[in-house]
């Protein structure tokens, strides 16, 4: 995931690239920004490359552009891709990168800076209208002189081909935004690509975006993969199924599959899976795992990283200091483990310690997370409390995946019940859930309603509910003493 900008911060000057700053003062920016961006992209291609920032004033200070929704970002990127594909010759892969970088704090809705980085082109590029642009030292865009275009075209003929050539090498390397897979030893390339794609697409979604190239060796040598039309259609369907299996839902246009012909090998293609950068969500696979891109490889995202990520997405600091009514206050000791909390709760609820306490613990965690979701978001203090208790438990990978999934999609009472087979264990879970509602020192109407629903579903009597309320109030009192 790309870094975030802070409102008012100054963009550092780069000696490597020419930098252009452009402020945008209208919410209907897609068309106007596109028109300016196309000229700068063309000029940078015809020069030494450069970066243009939309949403940064002339002094280099971040002001941001209002972002209506993800569709607006997708529309802009697709418009730029459509226009640059009309350049003659077409823009080489990896030459132009478009990033939407969030601006914090959010004021009056989502804001971002559009960062377009363009590398130097290999030849003179003309726009669809046959015009070529160049960027002067002062940042002004001017039309390339006609006589200069003529001289350039004599040494660099303009073509419109969009293909790879067998055994050529691409002009970019594997990195955090580009991945090569040759697949030459696979007898079933459709299945191989499908298996690889879930992890790589997920990692690119959770980072700066990127492209997977199937049919290119690690050193950049182009080999291609043979496909007939039916196989190409089957692969597109498989990739679509992968995208639809992610949570939260991936918006249309975020991922695109292209089959680029390889000349010199019959019916062979380089399969390009393009993933647009996303900075608003952390996505999980159907197996409840999340991946991130680091350098040129994928790494699983731990549960702690997931919680920190959720904090950042909601604008919370990663490590915030706060006085929580955690179990260290409840027990008046130096420990804050859920196991000790369970011991204390069992004393009042008279639950005998059993070997399957781990199952009870998972049910308790689900109840805590369920309650935390009732005001539509996991509050910072609630996340911290849950994270502290999870860190003190010996949970297996499956249990951690279940908890991670619950942090993205609220668990149901029925899912909790599967982990809480007895009345006493359910009362324990309801009590722990009630404590979480007090973590942010605010008990909302939604949380009270959810508490009532849990009590009804688990057949918690009025007397038992009263004892839970008293226990919670005592916890709050201890936390304030």
Buried (B, 14 or more C-beta within 10 A) or exposed (E): BBEBBEBEBEBEEEEEBBBBBBBBEEEEBBEEBBEBBBBBBBBBBBBBBBBBBBBBBEEBBBBBBBBBEBEBBBBBBEBBBEBBEBBBBBBBBBBBBBBBBBBBEEEEEBBBBBBBBBBEBEBBBBBEEEEBBBBEEEBEBEEBEEEEBEEBBEEBEBEEEEEBBEEEEBEBEBEBBBBBBBBEEBEEBBEBBBEBBBBBBBBBBBBBBBBBBBBBBEEBBBBBBEBEEEBBEBBEEBBEEBBEEBBEEBBEBBBBBEBBBBEBBEBBBBBBBBBBBBBBBBBBBEEBBBBBBEEBEBEEBEBEBBBBBBBBBEEBEEEEEEEBBBBBBBBEEEEBBBBBBBEEBBEEBEBEEEEEBBBBBBBBBBBBBBBBBBBEEBBBBBBBBBBBBBEBBEBEEEBBBBBBBBBBEBBEBEBBBEBBEEBBBBBBBBBBBBBBBBBBBEBBEBBEEBBEEBBEBBEBEEEBBEBBBEBBEEBBEBBEE
